[in-house]
Amino acid sequence: MDVTLEHYLVVSGVLFSLGLLGVIMRRNLLVIYMCLELMLNAANLALVAMSRYNGNLDGQIMVFFIITVAAAEVAVGLALIVALYRRRQTAHVEDLTSLKS
């Protein structure tokens, strides 16, 4: 049995769906952030699979830049989460509805 494009796209769709479910269902800000990263990685997997299927490197080059931007996004996002936690002593979304001091 060979692994085909459909297998990669199914795995990517499942990962994206799990990430979306985590964003919708969870209340912890850090878990929501990790689920968003899971969704981004699922999209990257689909891009790499389609790029390999089509025989060109355009999708893989785009994934390289997406991962680079995601690394910067992780640093800024985690810094914001830590700052919010230090200020409010909670990481639950419903406790952070009002950002007024």
JOZIHU-V747979 format. One record per backbone hydrogen bond with DSSP energy under -0.5 kcal/mol. NH is the residue of the N-H (numbers start at 1). CO is the residue of the C=O. E is the energy in kcal/mol with one decimal. If there is no record, write none. Layout:
# JOZIHU-V747979
NH&CO&E, NH&CO&E
This chain:
# JOZIHU-V747979
4&2&-0.7, 8&4&-1.5, 9&5&-2.4, 10&6&-2.3, 11&7&-2.3, 12&8&-2.5, 13&9&-2.5, 14&10&-2.6, 15&11&-2.6, 16&12&-2.4, 17&13&-2.4, 18&14&-2.5, 19&15&-2.2, 20&16&-2.5, 21&17&-2.6, 22&18&-2.2, 23&19&-2.1, 24&20&-2.2, 25&21&-2.7, 26&22&-2.0, 29&91&-3.7, 32&28&-2.2, 33&29&-2.0, 34&30&-2.1, 35&31&-2.2, 36&32&-2.0, 37&33&-1.8, 38&34&-1.9, 39&35&-2.0, 40&36&-2.0, 41&37&-2.3, 42&38&-1.9, 43&39&-1.9, 44&40&-1.9, 45&41&-2.3, 46&42&-1.9, 47&43&-2.1, 48&44&-2.5, 49&45&-2.4, 50&46&-2.4, 51&47&-2.3, 52&48&-2.4, 53&49&-2.3, 54&50&-2.5, 55&51&-1.2, 56&51&-1.3, 61&57&-2.3, 62&58&-2.1, 63&59&-2.1, 64&60&-1.8, 65&61&-1.7, 66&62&-2.3, 67&63&-2.6, 68&64&-1.7, 69&65&-2.3, 70&66&-2.4, 71&67&-1.8, 72&68&-1.3, 73&69&-2.3, 74&70&-2.3, 75&71&-1.7, 76&72&-2.2, 77&73&-3.0, 78&74&-2.7, 79&75&-1.6, 80&76&-2.2, 81&77&-2.3, 82&78&-2.6, 83&79&-2.3, 84&80&-2.6, 85&81&-2.4, 86&82&-2.5, 87&83&-1.8, 88&84&-2.8, 89&85&-2.6, 93&27&-2.9, 95&92&-0.7, 96&92&-0.5, 96&93&-1.3, 97&94&-0.6, 99&97&-0.6
